[in-house]
Amino acid sequence: MTQTKNNGTVVAIIAMMFLFAMISFVTNMAAPFGTIWKEHYEWAGMMGNMMNFAAYLFMGIPAGMMITKIGYKKTALVALALGFIGICVQYLSSTLDANAISTYIVYLAGAFICGFCVCILNTVVNPMLNLLGGGGNRGNQLIQTGGTLNSLAGTLTPLLAGSMIGTITKDTSMTAVAPLLMIAMAIFALSFVIIYFTKITEPETEKSDAVAGIKGALGYRHLVLGIIAIFFYVGIEVGIPGQMIFYLSEPGGVLGSVAIAGTIAALYWLLMLVGRFAGSFISGKVSSRTQLIVVSAVAMALIMVAILIPESKTFNLPGSEASPVDLVLFKFTGGTIPVKCLFLILCGLCTSVMWGGIFNLATEGLGKYTASASGLFMTMVVGGGVMPLIQNLMARSVGDINSYWLVVAMLSFLLFYGLVGCKNKKSAAE
């Protein structure tokens, strides 16, 4: 009986880690796709990303309620079905007139539906891995391991999208990335079938009144501050590579190529993969709080160096004209890159362990309120749409690099949360 239960737990962990990769695969399409739409509508660069994350605001709490009513597996299946529909709608936009505003609206609708998908998946995956690991350092360790696959998908997506888009012109449209969207549809369909036929042993969840669950969860100060922390964190994670793609790919700018810019940005996600892989071992021994304090401080230092170092400090990328296969293999086509981009890329090592650490600290000790807390937590992932959009709008006034001062400000709150705000205590109201 015990052996059967252990086998079910292992299967559940593997399934959740696979879904973790799906989250990043969908989310990281938005920035390279945005470079296409920016050439048609100047304000449109980060709007697809905004719509993707805006869905969290509407679906975060309902997703937590779904888990308490129908369980983790059925909730995941609903998410995968929505993901398939969202990708289909985005594919539809690739078949329509790229210069028509109605086509862009269709694309945004698809991005919004995909946002519902990734929100629900996040609400399922994170608490389930934390609970399957027994919470604490072990729970954080499983989240970091799943995050490694998440980062792998995040690395490959801008690489593939960038290689398909190439150099941006006024004639570039979503048709360029139609093959990637078809791959995405196939992956969602396959994922649905796999999860449907997989027997998953789910952690026990206490059925409780939704309103009471939310009220009870909000009684914990460390959760409330953790919700704010995750709002800023996702803005940091998405904003660093997202704005760098715009910085490097502007026509007539530093590189003027989405293909190379996407490859450079992919290095950030690759370092997140490395960091999460290392974190899967470190997290069993080093507390989430210590990790968050250290990486927040280091990331602040890296960003400030990137802002202050002169743009004249550059290095040359090796290689000659590259094919899409060369880009996947990180064989660059040449070009001159500001050294400041290296410091932005290195931030991937820091952001890699922040998500798991914040979630672990914010939900620690919540017991029966964990599912409700996860829903609240996911609602504030909308920060991944709001903050990069604000940063992108700032960049139009103060420049791409100076917009990273906003990232420094957000990192300062994460440092505060690690030092003070994560201490587990209930608010006076509770």
SEPA-108467 format. One record per residue (C-alpha): z, y, x. Coordinates in steps of 0.25 Angstrom, whole numbers, plus 5000, padded with zeros to 4 digits. Each point is the difference from the previous one (the first is absolute). Layout:
ZYX ...
This chain:
500050005000 500450095011 498749975008 499250034988 500650134998 499850045015 498549964999 499950094987 500750115008 499049995012 498850004990 500550124993 500250075014 498649975004 499450054987 500850135000 499550035015 498549974995 500250104989 500650105010 498750005007 499350034987 500850124998 499550065013 498549954999 499950084987 500850135004 499350025013 498650014994 500350144994 500050085013 498649965005 499550004986 500550144999 499150055012 498849964991 500550084988 500450125009 498550025003 499750024985 501350074996 500850085011 501349984993 499849854997 500449945013 501449944997 499850004985 499749855000 501249985008 500850094990 499649924988 500349875007 501450045002 500250084988 500049874992 501349975007 500750124992 499649934987 500149865003 501249995009 501149984990 499149924990 499749905012 501549985002 500249974985 498849905000 500749925011 501349994992 499249964987 498949915005 500449975015 499450025013 498849915000 499550044986 500250155004 499249975013 498849944992 500050124991 499950095013 498849925005 499250004987 500250165001 499550005014 498849924997 499750104988 500250125009 499149955011 498949974990 500150154994 499950055015 498849915002 499450064987 500150145007 499149955011 498949974990 500050144994 499450135004 500950055012 499850154997 500549994986 501550044997 500049894990 499849905011 501250055008 500849994987 499749854999 500449985015 501350074997 500349924988 499749875008 501050055011 501050034989 499949864995 500249945014 501250095001 500649934989 499749875007 500650035013 501250064994 500349884992 499849915012 500950095008 501149984990 499949855000 499849985015 501150085006 501249964992 499649864999 499949995016 501350075001 500749904990 499349885006 500650045013 501450024995 500050155002 500550075012 499349985014 499349874995 499550074988 499450115008 499549905010 499149944989 499550134995 499650045015 499349875001 499250024987 499850145005 499249945012 499049944991 500050134993 499650085013 499049905003 499350034987 500250155002 499349985014 498849934995 499750094988 499750135007 499249935010 499149934990 499950124991 499750095012 499049915006 499350004987 500050154997 499650045015 499750155001 500250084988 498950084993 499850064987 499249884996 501149905003 500649944987 500949884996 498749915001 500449995015 501349934997 499549924988 500149875009 501450025003 500350024985 499349874997 500949935011 501250074993 499649944987 499949865005 501350015007 500850054987 499349884992 500449905011 501450065001 500249994985 499649855000 500949975012 501250064994 499849944986 500049865006 501150025010 501449954995 500950115004 501549995000 500550144996 501350075003 500950004988 500050134993 501050054990 499450044987 500650144997 499650124991 499050085007 500650144998 501449945004 499449945013 499450135004 501250084997 500949905008 499050005011 500050165001 501549995001 499949975015 499850125009 499349925011 498949954990 499850144995 499850065014 499249875004 499050034988 499850145007 499949945013 498949904996 499250124993 500050075014 499749875007 498849964993 499550145002 500249995015 499449865001 498750044992 499950145005 500049985015 498849915001 499350064987 500050145005 499649955014 498749944994 499750144994 500350075013 499149915008 498849984990 499850144996 498550035002 499850085012 501449985004 500749915010 499249874998 499250024987 500049854997 500849934989 499749875008 500750045013 501150084992 500349874992 500149925012 501050105007 500850004987 500049855000 500750005013 501250074993 500049884990 499949905011 501250065007 500749994986 499649855000 500649995015 501350074995 500249924988 499849875008 501050045010 500950054989 500049864993 500749965012 500950125003 500450024986 500849875000 500950065011 499950154999 500550074987 499050074991 500850135002 499950005015 498549974999 499850124990 500750105009 499349965012 498650004995 500250134992 500450075012 498949955009 498950024989 500550154999 499950015015 498649945001 499450094988 500650135007 499349965013 498749974993 500150144993 500450085013 499149935010 498750085002 498749954994 499350025013 500849875005 499049894997 499549865005 498749934998 499849884992 499249895008 498749934994 498750034995 499450004986 500849894992 499749924988 501049974989 500449875007 500350085013 500950094992 500749894994 500249955014 500550145004 498850025009 499850154999 498750085000 500550115009 500550144998 501150095004 501349994993 501250105001 501249945007 500850044988 499449894992 500649905009 501450054996 499750004985 499549855002 501349975007 500750044987 499649874994 501049925008 501150094994 499550004985 499849855001 501549974998 500450114991 499549954986 500849875002 501250075005 500150114989 499849894989 501149915006 501050125002 499750064986 500149874992 501249945008 501149964991 499350034987 500149864994 499549994986 499450145001 499149965011 498749984991 500350134993 500250075014 498749945005 499350064988 500650145003 499749985015 498549974997 499950134991 500350095012 498949935008 499150104993 500450085013 498949935007 499050084991 500850134998 500450035015 498649965006 499350094990 501050125003 499749975015 498550004998 500150134992 500850065011 499049965010 499050094994 500950125002 500749975013 499149895007 500149855000 501049995011 500950114996 500149924986 500849905007 501250095000 500249954986 500149865006 501150055009 500850054989 499949874992 500449925012 501350095001 500449964987 499849855004 500950035012 501150064991 499949884990 500249905012 501250085006 500750044987 499349974987 499949855000 501449975000 500349914988 500850074990 500050044985 499850144995 501150074993 499349984986 500149855002 
